[in-house]
Amino acid sequence: MSIFSRFFGRKDEPADADALLANPDLEDPVALTVLFSDSQKIDIAALGQALRAYHRSTGDARCEISPDPGAFIALVGWRKHVVRLVGFDAPMPADALEPCVAPAHYPQELKAQVRAHRGHVILYYAGREASVLEQYVALATVAGALARLGALAVVNEAARTSMPAGVFDAEVEGDRIELLRELELPALYCGFVKYEVEGVQGVWMRTHGADRFGHPDFAVLAEGHHEGETYFQLFGNVLRYLVDSGADMGPGHTMQVGEDRFMRLRAPAATEYFLDGPGTVMVAEMIGADEIAQRSH
């Protein structure tokens, strides 16, 4: 079976038992985009070497590339993971990139470099791991290997966020894959965006991309930008609980988020149209224990 057939997971041709094969039953896979300062010219052998050296679990990683010199199409895989790579000798479209760069948490100087990038590679998960978190971890692992080849930044368009590629290849203590697994969800796998809405006092803050995990995104009307870190951590902790536990939250649900502070959820009001989609969004209202007690009577 050719790499093109295996790249698209075609079932009409037999494949060798050990061949890299995209999962034909995986629809709408999660994806990350890796940006390069110059037109991407990835050495597939160097990528395989970088990936095998990245972590003990990737020691058997393999890479294949299309023989067509006019297109960069490749497959990467190890264990149950397969990742499809599609490269472009052109920048990521600005209207897709900017919403991922503007709210991200890294220096403006680096953001300027990111906006000026000249090549990009899209990574699509195509393996047989059911957990969306583990799918993202696999993509981040490939991004880490690409960082060793000069990648500039990693973008999650579905989550409207991005991170410097160097984060994925930094010298760390402990298990590198476990650190990717424990990465704060709103940092990359979900996003955290602030909105100033005309006529509204305060700053709206919300997550993006939680629908990929089967959970709602969360929004809150904060007093000002100074509360950004507080809600980044709060929503990150709530999403981590939902992802790890498989629990559900919806309108009317409450959660204790402080010694005498609770979060109560509601659906967005009709006037909060700017919170629409793409998945379900829950608005968090901070209340005290006395309000919980009043509602229980």
N, C-alpha and C positions, 0 to 999 in steps of 0.2 A: 504494500500500500504506500502510495507516495506521501510526502510530507503535507501536500495540499489536502489530500483526503483525510489524513489524520488530524490536521490543523482544524478542519471543520467537523470532525467527528463523524464522518460519513460511515454508514453501516453497510453499504453495498459492496465493500471490498474487504477481504480478510486482512488482518494485521498480525504481524509477528507478536508473540506473547510478551516480549520485552520491549516492544516499540512504544514510544511516546504517543499517546492517543488522547485527544480532547474528548471530554465526556459529552456524548451526543444528547444526553437527557438533561443537561444543565441549561436552563433558560435564564436570560437576563442576568449574567454573572456580574459580581462586583469587579471593579476595575480601579487601577491607579495609573497616573500618567507621570512619567519621569522626563524631566527637562534637561537639555544640554546646552551649554553656552554656544557651541558651534554645531554645525550640521552633524547629526549623529552618524558616526562611523564605528559601529560596535564590532569588535573582534570577537566572534562567537567562541573561539577557543579560550580567549582570555576571560570571557564571561563565565564559561564553564569552570575554569580554574578558580576564579574569585568565588563562585557559588560553592564549590566543594570545600573551599577553605573557610567559608563563613561560619560554619557551625558543625558540630559532630554529626548532627542529624542530616546534613546535606552532603555528606561525604560521597554518596553515590549519585549525585546530581549529574544529569546529562543535558546537553544542548544540541539542537539541530536547527539548521537554517535553510531556507529555500535556496535552490541553486539559481534562481532568477536574479541576475544582478541589478535589475531595475526596481526591486522591491525588497524591503526588509521584513520578512515574515519568518518567525522562529518559534520553536517549542522548547520549553525548559521543564524539567521534571525531576522529582525525587520522591521516594516512598509513594504515598497516595496522591501527591500533588502534581498537577500539570498546569503550566502557565503559558498562555499564548502571548507573543510579543509582535506588535505591529509598529514599525518605525517610519518616521517622516522626516525628510530633510527640509523642514519648514517649521515655523513657530506654531504653537498651539493657538487656535483662534482667540483673539483678544477678548471677545465678548464672553467666552467661556472661561478664560484665565483670570480676568480681573476680579470676579466675585470670589475667587479662591485665594487671591493674593492680598487684596485690601484688608480683610478681617484677620489675617493670619498673624501669629505672634513671633515675628523675627524682625531684625533691623531693616530700616528703610533702604539702606545702602544695598543690602542683599535683595530686597524686593525689586530695586531698579535693575539689578542684574537678571533677575528672574523674568521681568517684563521684556528684557532685551534678548532672551534666549533665541536660538536659531534652529533647534531640532528637538524632537520629542519622540518618545516611545510609549505606547499604551500597553499596559499589562492587564490581561483578562484572566480571571481564574477559570480553569477548565479541568480541574481534577475531580476527585471523588470524596472530598471532605465535606460533610454536611454542615458543620458549624460555620456560620458566616464570619465569626471572629477569627477562626483558624484559617479561613480563606484569605482574609485580609492579612493575617500574619505571614502567610506564604507569599503574597504579593510584596509585602514590606521586606521580606527576606531577599527576593530578587532585586528590589530597589536598593537594598544594602550592597549587593554584589555590583550593581551598576554604579553605585557611588564610588566604588574602587576604580571604576573606569572613567571617572570624570563627570558624573551626573551632578547637576546643580540643585535641583529641587524635586520634590515628590508632591503631586497634586491629586486630591480626591474631588473630582468635579461634582459627584453626587452629594458630597458633604459640604461643598463650598469652603474648602480649606486647603492648606498646603504647608509643607515643612521643608527646611533645608535638607538636602540629600545627605549631608555629612552626619546628621543625627543618626542615620541608620548604619553608619560605618565607624562611629566613634569608638575609641578605646573604652571598654567598660569592664567593670568587675562583675563576675557572676555570669549567668547564662544569657547569651545574647538573644536567643529566640524567646526566652521567658520575658525579657524586658520588652520586646515587641508585643508580646501577649498582654503585658500589664500596662502598656502605654495608655495614658489618659484618653478615653474614648473621644472627647471633643477636640483633641489635638489633631487627629487625622481620620480615624475611622468614622467618626461623626464630626460635625463642625459646630462652631459657636460664633454667631453673628450678632452684631448690634445694629439697631435701626433707630434713627431719629425721625419721627413721624410728625409732619406739619400739623400744628394745632394740638399736639399731645404733650403734656408736661412729663418729663422723664425720658428714659431711654428703653426701648424694647430690646430684649435679648432673647435669643432662641437657638436651639440646636437645629442641625440639618443632617439628614442621612440616617436617622434611627429607623426609618421604615425599611431599610435594607436588612435590619435585624428582626423585623416583625414587631417593632415597638413604636409608640408615638414619639414625636419630637416634643420638646418642652419649651415654653415661652414664659416670660415674665416682664412686667412693666417695672423697671428698676428706677430708683431715684435719680441716678446719674451714672456716668461711665466708671466712677470709682467703685461701683459694686460689681464690675465685670468679673474680677477674679472670684468673688464669692459665688456668683451663679455659675461660672465655669466649673468650679469644683462641685457645687451642689448638683447640677444636672449631670455632670460626669459620674458622680457617685450613684445617683439614681439609675442612670442607664447601665452602669456596671452591675448593679444589683439585679436589674431586669434581665440582662444578658446572661449573667451567671446562674440565676435562679429559674429563669423561664416564667416568672410571674407576670401578671398583666396589671395595668393600671388604666383607669378611665375616669370620666367625669364623676365627681363626688368622692373619689378616693382621697384619703389623707395619709400623710407620712410625717413622722417626727424628724425634724432636721436640726434641732437644737434643744437645749435643756427645757425651754418653755416656748418652743417655736415649732409650728407645724406648717406643712405645705398642703393646701387643698387644691384639687384640680377641677377645672371646668372646661367646656368646649369654648372656642373663640366666639365672641359676639359678632353679630352681623357687621358692626362698624369696624371690626378688626380684620377686615378682608386681606390686609397685607400679611397676615399669618397663614394664608391659604397654602396648602399642599407643600410638596407633592403627596405626602402621606398625611396621617392623622397628626394634629397638633393639639396638645393640652396646655392650657394657660394655668400657671401656678400662681396662687394667691397665698401670701404669707399671713398666717393667723396665729393667735395665741391659744394656750390651752383652755382659757375660759370660753372661747368661741366653740371649741370642740365640745366642751361640757354643755353649753347652751343647746347645741344641736342634738345632743343625746337625750334631752328631756322630752 
